Amino acid sequence: LCDNVACHHILTLQKCALRLITFNAPRTPIFSDLGILKFFNLVEVLNILFVHQLFNVDLPEDLMDTFDFSKISHSFNTRGSCLGLLKISSVNTKTYGLHSFSRLSIQQWNHLQQSFLDINLAEISYSNLKYLARKFYLEKYMV
C-alpha cells in the first residue's frame, strides 16, 4: 500500500514523535514498550479487519465482490478452503496487481490465518480479531 521510501519516512516520523512525547532514548524499543503498532503494521491490521467484515457480510454490497473465497472457487475441499484462506489471483502488473489493496489484504489475512491454525479467524468477533492481530504484530517487536 505504500512503497518502501514512503513507509520508511512515515516510520521515521512516527519514531521521532513517540520519542519526543515520551522522552525516550533513541535505542530503546519504544513500540513494544508503549504497545503501539508501527504505521505499516496498523495498515495490515486494518486490512485484516476489512477481510473479516467481508466474511461476516458487514460491508456494503458493492464491496462484497472484492475477494474470492477458496471454498467458492472449487466444488471440493482444498487445504486453503479448510483453513479459511482466500484465493490469490494471478496478476500481470505491479501497481494494480502485486501491490494492489485486494492482493495485499489477502496475503495478510492468509498469513495471520496460517499463524493461528487452531482458530478460524472468520468466526471470532471483530474485537477479538483486532486484539489477536495487534498482539501478533506487537510480539514481533519483542524479538
Phi, psi and omega in degrees: 000335172222146181286170185300321182294313181295316179297318179297318180295315179296318179297319178298315177296320179297316178297315180299315180297316180294322179291323177293318182291321187259355181059037180272154176288154183299337186257005180278148180284082190291322184293316180290324179296320182271346182071033181251136178280147171291155187307311184291331175289326176297319177297320178297318178297317179295324176296317179296319179293327176297316179295321178299318177297327177295314178301324185262014177052047178256016182247160174300154185302326181295334181266353184291340180265018183294324185232159173257129173277138180300323183290337178278332184291334183233153176273359180234164180284135174243168177301319181295318181291326178291331181270354182081027180275155177262151180282131176262116182279155179285150183227161180245345183237162179276307187296310183260008180237279184298325184256016181285155180303314184295319180293315180295321179297319179296315180298318180292318177299310182298321179296315179293319180297321179288337177283338179236071184294334182278354182240131172272104186298331181291337185263349178275165183289161180301314182294322178293321177294319179299315178297315182296317181292317177299315180297319179302312182286324179294326178294333177293332180288336184287339184288000000 
